[in-house]
Amino acid sequence: MRTLLLTLLIGLSPWCMAAQIYKWVDAQGVTHFDAQPPPGQPSTTVHTPPAPTAKPSAMPGSGPIGDQKAIDSNVKKQVAEQQAQLQKFCTQARTNLAQLQNNPRLREEVEGETRRLSDTQRQERIAEAQKQIAENCQ
């Protein structure tokens, strides 16, 4: 019997919440809202909008959840591409650093001419490569 009464109360609760609301202003100019109109005073009824109901979307995947899944998928794809580019950069930077450290006679081509790097230039490039690796690679 208790469960029947509880079910009945829960089932009727939306109609209870949809009761009329009355608005009036008293003699001091204070606005009041109540479920009962004031005796002997003019009042107006306040119309509240109905509670939103869930509408099924026309197509699966359309609507907020489907849109969010598409956005999540795009973000994950972009993050994966960035990670791949960073990994490629780190591999190349480590290879360049190893060549700089292990080969004291490095040459570079500048404007069609081949020049040998001085020891100070080589040390500067080693420091620069180490800095790039420390900042970008883990």
C-alpha positions in Angstrom: 0.0 0.0 0.0 2.9 2.4 0.8 4.5 1.8 -2.6 1.2 2.5 -4.3 0.8 5.7 -2.4 4.4 6.7 -3.1 4.0 5.9 -6.8 0.8 7.9 -7.0 2.5 10.9 -5.3 5.5 10.8 -7.6 3.3 10.4 -10.6 1.2 13.4 -9.7 4.1 15.7 -8.7 4.5 17.4 -12.1 0.8 18.6 -11.9 1.5 19.9 -8.4 4.5 21.8 -9.6 2.4 23.3 -12.5 0.1 25.1 -10.1 -0.9 28.8 -10.7 1.4 31.4 -9.3 -0.1 34.8 -8.3 1.8 38.1 -8.2 0.7 41.2 -6.4 2.2 44.4 -4.9 1.3 45.3 -1.3 0.7 48.8 0.1 4.4 49.3 0.8 5.3 48.5 -2.8 6.8 45.1 -2.2 6.1 42.5 -4.9 4.9 39.1 -3.6 4.5 35.7 -5.3 2.3 33.0 -3.9 0.2 29.9 -4.8 -2.9 31.6 -3.3 -4.3 35.0 -4.4 -4.3 37.6 -1.7 -7.8 38.3 -0.2 -9.1 41.7 -1.2 -6.2 42.7 -3.4 -5.9 42.6 -7.2 -3.4 40.1 -8.5 -2.1 38.7 -11.8 -1.3 35.2 -12.7 2.2 34.4 -13.7 2.6 31.9 -16.6 5.5 29.7 -16.2 6.9 28.0 -19.3 6.5 24.2 -19.4 9.4 22.0 -18.5 11.5 21.0 -21.5 10.9 17.5 -22.7 13.5 15.4 -24.3 13.0 15.1 -28.1 14.5 12.3 -30.0 17.0 13.5 -32.6 16.1 12.9 -36.2 19.3 11.0 -37.0 21.7 9.2 -34.8 24.8 11.2 -34.3 23.1 14.5 -34.8 22.4 16.6 -31.7 24.6 17.6 -28.8 26.0 14.2 -28.0 26.8 13.3 -31.7 28.4 16.7 -32.2 30.5 16.3 -29.1 31.7 12.9 -30.3 32.7 14.4 -33.6 34.5 17.3 -31.9 36.3 14.8 -29.5 37.3 12.7 -32.5 38.8 15.7 -34.3 40.7 16.9 -31.3 42.1 13.4 -30.7 43.2 13.3 -34.3 44.9 16.7 -34.1 46.7 15.7 -30.9 47.9 12.5 -32.5 49.2 14.4 -35.5 51.0 16.9 -33.2 52.6 14.1 -31.2 53.8 12.4 -34.4 55.4 15.6 -35.6 57.0 16.2 -32.2 58.3 12.7 -32.2 59.8 13.1 -35.7 61.4 16.5 -34.6 62.9 14.9 -31.5 64.4 12.0 -33.5 65.9 14.3 -36.0 67.2 16.7 -33.2 68.9 13.8 -31.4 70.5 12.5 -34.6 71.8 15.9 -35.3 73.2 16.3 -31.8 74.9 12.9 -32.0 76.6 13.9 -35.3 77.7 17.3 -33.9 79.2 15.6 -30.8 80.9 12.7 -32.5 82.2 14.4 -35.6 84.7 17.3 -35.1 85.1 17.9 -38.8 81.7 19.0 -39.9 81.0 21.0 -43.1 78.0 23.0 -44.2 76.9 24.4 -47.5 76.3 28.1 -47.6 75.3 29.8 -50.9 76.7 27.0 -52.9 80.0 26.9 -51.0 81.1 24.2 -48.7 82.7 25.5 -45.4 84.1 23.7 -42.4 82.6 24.5 -39.1 85.0 25.9 -36.5 85.1 24.4 -33.1 83.3 27.3 -31.5 80.5 27.1 -34.2 80.2 23.4 -33.5 80.0 24.0 -29.7 77.3 26.7 -30.3 75.3 24.3 -32.4 75.7 21.5 -29.8 74.4 23.8 -27.1 71.5 24.9 -29.3 70.5 21.3 -30.1 70.7 20.4 -26.5 68.5 23.3 -25.6 65.9 22.4 -28.2 65.8 18.8 -27.0 65.5 19.8 -23.4 62.6 22.2 -24.2 60.6 20.0 -26.6 61.5 16.4 -26.0 61.1 14.2 -23.0 
